Amino acid sequence: MTTGGLVDEQTGAPSPVEAALTEAIATSPRRARTREKLLDAALSLFAEAGIATTSIEAICERAGFTRGAFYSNFADKAELLDTLATREQDEVIAQLRAAITAVAGPCTRDDENDVNAIGEIASTLLNSLTFDRRRAIVNSEMRVLAIRDQALAESYRAREELLLGAIGEELTRLIEATGQELLIPVRMFVRLLWAGFQHDLESVERSGPDSPSATELASEWMTVVTSRLTQPATTPHDA
């Protein structure tokens, strides 16, 4: 007999229900590691060979798993691509949030030079945008594919809206922490910065290995844009 369906009273052994629960708990971390390895392999291969030409078999081989491991985690390559895009999006937000958290507090803004406050905002943004080239390449290809594929376009647009909204929330925190306020809606400000940085990322990929990084290119214009579109806060922000 069993008690509550979990333990066999005669042997003290776990019942099938408890055994299944224990196995599920034990395999969850292992499955998560498998998914991450598959996603990492896919990111590298998509950047090297392209999304369309990369096969599930190639992803499995690069990750060191069988097709069975792939299909136990993803229904198809489209689901993997969507999961990968979401993971990279979450990483961008996490990086920005960590950088903003490091800001000590309000900065003073000089009426003529704006050096302190503007430098704080620009450096925090730049430090948070630590894209590697694989992300830049894959994201560029996804934008092109979304032009031709309506289903992909809808998911891409939905993710982008969520991403820009989250970045907007974090930027609002940053701007308030530095004692400033925007002269335009935060959504518009985010789109300007995001479009500019995406352009720099793609520009770097088209250039040679000795070209400046995207962060270096962005540093040439981001401080100017931020300076022109912010001002000292006219009312104190809540702590």
N, C-alpha and C positions, 0 to 999 in steps of 0.2 A: 504493500500500500504506500501511497504518497501523501504528504501533508501539503495542502495548497498547490499540489501539482509540481512542487519544486524538489522535494527530497523523498527518496524511497525509504520508508520507515524500517523495513527489514534489513536492508544493506547499508543504509546511510549514504548511498551513492546519489549523485545529482540525477534528477529526472531528465528526460529528453528536453523539456522546456527550459530548465535551468542550464543544461549543457549548451543549448542553442544560444541562450542569452550570454553565457560566458564566452562562447566562441565569437559571438558578434562583437563583444567588448574588446576581446583580444585582437581581432582582425581589423578593427576600425583604424588604429594607427598604421598598421601595415598597408591597408588599402589606401589610406591617405598618402603614404609615401609612394605607393605605386602610381597613383594619379599624378603626383607632383613630378615624378620621373618621366611619365608619358608627356606631360605638358611641357617640361623642359626640353625633351627631345623634339617635340613638335615645333617649339619656338625656334630652335636652332635650324631644323630642316626647312621650315617655312622661309626663314631668312636666307638660307643657302640656295635652295632650289625653287622656291615659290610655293604658294599654298595649293594651287591647282595640281601641280605635278608631283607633290609629295603624297605617297601612298600610305595607307595604314600599316602595311607590311614594313615599310621603311621606318616609320615611327617606332613600331614594336622592336625592330632590330636595333635601332639606336638606343632605345631605353633598356634593352635586354629582357624583354618580356614576350610572351606569346600573344597571338591574336585573341585568345581566350581572356587574357588579362585586360586587353584593350576593351573588349565588348562587355566585360563585367563592370567597367567604369563609364563607358560612353556608348551611346546607341550607334553613333557613326562619326565621321570626321567633322560634320557640321556641328555636332554637339560639343566635340572637343574644342573646335575653334571658338565657339561661343564661351565655353568655360575659360579658355585661355585669355580671351579678350577681357572677361570679367575680372580674372585674377590680376592682369596687368593694370587694369583700371583701379582696382583696390590698392595696388602697390603705389600708384601715383598719389592717391589721396593720403595714404599712410605716410609717405615721404614728406608731403607738404605739411601734414598735421604735426609730424615730429619736428620739422624745422620751425614751425610757428610756435610750438610749445617752448622752444629754446629762447625765444625773444624775451628779454628780461623785463621790459616794461615800457612806458611811454618815453618817447624821445623828443628832444627839443628840435624845432624846425627854424632854421635861420631864414629871415625874410628874403635875403638875397640869394643864398646858395643852396638852401634846403639839403645840405650835405648829410646831416645825421639821420633824420627821419627817412629820407628817400633812399639813402644808402642801406638802411636797415631793411626796408621793404624789398628793394631790389636784390640784395644779397640773400635774403631768406628765400625768395622765389627761385633764384638761380641755384642755391644749394639744394633745394628740394627736387629740382628737375634733373635727376640723375638717370636719364634714359640710357640704355645701352643700344648699340646699333641694331641689334636684332629686333628690338621693339619698334624702332623707327621704320625699318624696312617692312616688317609685317603689317604695321598700322597703315603705312602708305598703300600697300597692296590691297588691304581690306577696304580702304576708301574707294579704290578703283573698282574692285569687284562689286561693291555696293551700288555703283552707278548702273551696273548691268543686271543685277539680281534684286528684285523687289523685296523678297523675303529677307535677304541679307541687309538691304538698305533699311528696312524697318527696325531690325534688331540693332544695327549700327547706330542709327539715329537715336533710339531709345537709350542705349548705353552712353552715347555722347551727351545727351541731355542730363542724365543722372550724374555723369562725371563733372560737367560744367557747373551743375547746381551745387555739388559737393565742394568743388574748388571755390565757388563763390562764397559759400558759408565760411570756409577756412580763411579766405582772403579778407572777409569782413572782420574776422577775429584779429588778423594780423594788422590791418589798417587801424582798427580801434586801439590795439595794443601800442601802436606807435604814435597815438595821439592825433591821427589824421582822419579825414573823411574824403570820400570820392565826390567828384564833380559830375559824374555820369552814373547811370545805374550799374550796379556791380556785375550784372550779367553781361552787359556790353563791355565792361572793362576786362572781364575774364576772356571773352571771345577775342578781343584784340590781342591779349597776351598769348593765348593759346594758338591762334592763327600764326602769329609771328614766330613763336618757338617751333611750331610744326614746319614752317618754311625753312628755318635754320637747320633743323634736323635733316630735311631732305636735301638741302644745299650741301651739307657736309657729305652726305652719301654720294653726291654727284661729283665731289671734288676728290683730289688726291689724298694720299695718306698723311701728307704734311700740312693739310688745311687746318684752320682753327676748329676747335670743338664747337658744338651747337651752343654750349653755355658761354663760351667766349664771344661768339657772334651776338648772342642775345644781350650780353653785357654792354654792347655798343649802343643799344637803343632802349633797353628796358628802363634804365634810370631816367632817361629823358621823358619817356612816355608816362612813367609813374609820377614824375615831378609835375608834368603839365596837367595831369588829371586828378591830382589830390591837393588838399589844402589843410591847414590846421583846423581841427574840429571846432566848430562854432559853439557846440554844447558838449559838456562833459559826458563821456560814456559811462554806463553803469559798470561797476566793478564786477 
